[in-house]
Amino acid sequence: MDLRRIRHFVVLAETLNFHRAAERLHIAQPALSVSIQKLEAELDITLFSRDARGVTLTAAGRAALAEARLILFHGGQLSEVARAASCGTGGVLRIGFVGSATLALLPRLVSRFHADYPGVELVLRESTSVRIMQMLDEEALDVGLVRTPLLRRANAEQLQLEHDQFVAALPRAHPLAGEGPMPLAGLAQERFVMYAPDEGSGLHSAAMMACQLAGFLPRVRQEAIQIQTVLALVESGLGVGLVPSIVKRWPSAGIVYRPFTDFPLAASIGLALVHRPGLESQAAHRFRELAEREFPLGTVADGTGCAGLTHPVP
């Protein structure tokens, strides 16, 4: 249905005068008459009664007027929504994130993005890095905040936001639960709570590489998908774990964290934003630009409350 004809109908219904309605619409009177006739033909009803004294609304016309005004309102809303989405100030932005992104990165980005673009509806979905990459491929997400290294890049591009290293997570009663740095090889005889190789493939690969570079293969007692689950199992006494240093900012009564004196840079980890360059919406583009400003060249998360500050990255 032509919104222009609906508008012509509403204005004529409000003025009940073809001449005044045509002036308000800035069109010729014959053109308005033709427009109303075409609308009546399309609806197969008579909207106006015409006589020598002018025009009046029929019963059908009076019933249609309220709905016509709603159509015009929603038509205007549709235009505004589409315009806002096209320039990134409206619409929906679907963000996938790993659980550890909530420690600092996600709240900072979401709060600032919402402040700058309140018209964009944010849909947040927690998952694993592997599943987030799959959902990007399936176009079920617009951007993702994932753990690196990524073993599956697919069609997404990666923007490194944060660099980090593993620290040892030990039950508080463990003999090695002292203070200060320790050699990674000191864990060679321990049983590990390790990341699952399928759902936690990036962290699993980095942790296994770190242990191998330290001269041993870890003895895996339990596997977990999420970092928080690793911590819970460590606290339960089921083994030791390697976790990102940023978790030190939220201490646990049952866990001791110890950095390493010799952690291999080749096994470094971090957080990254992933997106689809060929299918990026304007809202996703603005979110990525914000992430680049807030975390320039990848910041260092050292677990001391300084995540988000820019440091040289080795």
VENKAPE-V605860 format. One record per pair of residues at least 24 apart in sequence whose C-alpha atoms are under 7 Angstrom apart, sorted by the first residue. I is the first residue (numbers start at 1). J is the second residue. D is the distance in whole Angstrom. If there is no record, write none. Layout:
# VENKAPE-V605860
i->{I	I}
j->{J	J}
d->{D	D}
This chain:
# VENKAPE-V605860
i->{3	5	5	5	6	7	8	9	10	10	10	13	16	16	17	17	85	86	87	88	88	88	89	89	89	89	90	90	91	91	92	92	92	93	93	93	93	93	93	93	94	94	94	94	94	94	95	95	95	95	95	95	95	96	96	96	96	96	96	96	96	96	97	97	97	97	97	97	98	98	98	98	98	98	99	101	109	113	128	130	142	142	142	143	143	143	143	144	144	144	145	145	145	145	146	146	146	147	147	147	148	148	148	148	148	149	149	150	151	151	155	156	156	156	156	157	157	157	157	158	158	158	158	159	159	159	160	160	160	160	160	161	161	161	161	161	161	161	162	162	162	162	162	162	162	163	163	163	163	163	163	163	164	164	164	164	164	164	164	164	165	165	165	165	166	166	166	166	167	167	167	167	167	167	167	167	168	168	168	168	168	168	169	169	169	169	169	169	169	169	170	170	170	170	170	170	171	171	171	171	171	171	172	172	172	177	179	180	180	181	181	181	181	182	182	182	182	183	183	183	184	184	184	184	185	185	188	188	190	190	191	191	191	191	191	192	192	192	192	192	192	192	192	193	193	193	193	193	193	193	193	193	194	194	194	194	194	195	195	195	196	196	196	199	200	206	206	207	207	209	210	210	245	245	245	246	246	246	247	248	249	249	249}
j->{72	35	36	39	68	72	32	36	65	68	69	57	55	56	54	55	282	282	282	282	283	286	117	119	120	283	119	120	120	121	120	121	122	120	121	122	123	142	283	284	122	123	124	141	142	143	123	124	125	141	142	143	144	124	125	126	127	132	141	143	144	145	125	126	127	144	145	146	126	127	128	129	145	146	126	145	291	287	199	199	275	280	284	273	274	275	284	273	274	275	271	272	273	274	271	272	273	270	271	272	202	269	270	271	272	202	269	202	201	202	276	274	275	276	277	274	275	276	277	272	273	274	275	272	273	274	271	272	273	297	298	271	272	273	295	297	298	299	270	271	272	298	299	300	301	269	270	271	298	299	300	301	244	245	268	269	270	300	301	302	244	245	268	269	242	243	244	245	242	243	244	245	257	258	259	260	241	242	243	257	258	259	240	241	242	243	255	256	257	258	234	240	241	255	256	257	234	235	237	254	255	256	254	255	256	256	258	258	259	258	259	260	261	258	259	260	261	260	261	262	214	260	262	263	214	215	216	218	219	240	219	220	221	239	240	218	219	220	221	222	239	240	241	220	221	222	223	230	234	239	240	241	220	222	223	224	241	223	224	225	223	224	225	225	225	267	268	242	267	267	264	267	301	302	303	301	302	303	303	303	303	304	305}
d->{7	6	7	6	6	7	7	6	7	7	7	7	6	6	7	7	7	6	6	4	4	7	6	6	6	7	5	4	5	6	6	5	6	7	6	5	6	6	6	6	6	5	6	5	5	7	6	5	6	6	6	5	5	6	5	6	7	6	7	6	4	6	6	5	6	6	5	6	6	5	5	6	6	6	6	7	7	7	7	6	7	7	6	7	6	5	7	6	5	7	7	6	5	6	6	5	6	6	5	6	6	5	5	6	7	5	6	5	7	6	7	6	5	5	7	5	6	6	7	6	6	5	7	5	5	6	6	4	6	7	5	6	5	7	5	7	4	6	5	5	7	4	5	6	6	6	4	7	6	6	5	6	6	7	6	5	5	6	5	7	6	6	5	6	6	5	5	6	6	6	6	5	6	6	5	6	6	5	7	5	5	6	6	5	6	7	6	6	5	7	6	5	7	6	5	6	6	5	6	6	5	6	5	5	5	6	7	6	7	6	5	5	5	7	6	5	5	5	5	6	6	6	7	7	5	7	6	6	7	7	5	6	6	5	6	6	6	5	6	7	5	5	6	6	6	5	6	6	7	5	6	5	6	6	5	6	7	5	5	6	5	5	6	6	5	5	7	7	7	6	6	5	7	6	5	6	6	4	6	5	5	6	6}
